Amino acid sequence: MKILAIDTSSKICGVTILEDNEVLINLSNDDEKTHSVKLMPMIDEAFKNTNLSLDEISLLACCTGPGSFTRC
């Protein structure tokens, strides 16, 4: 099973793609408050570097806030 994991719940924005128990790629960026700008390019980079597409992902995992997307 391939999993796309996204974490924007802290100052570090993270994108990971896993297959079963193996990490295929793990990207992170610690430019606080730029998650909305960095997240989609990071996901695109992860797919390009692993030669995968969204159709091949079985599960999407994400962390809940608070974070830059959930702060009031």
SULVENDA-V214502 format. One record per run of one state. SS is the DSSP state (H for helix, E for strand, - for the rest). FROM is the first residue (numbers start at 0). TO is the last residue. If there is no record, write none. Layout:
ss->[SS/SS]
from->[FROM/FROM]
to->[TO/TO]
//
This chain:
ss->[-/E/-/E/-/E/-/H/-/H/-/E/-]
from->[0/1/7/12/19/21/29/34/50/53/56/58/62]
to->[0/6/11/18/20/28/33/49/52/55/57/61/71]
//
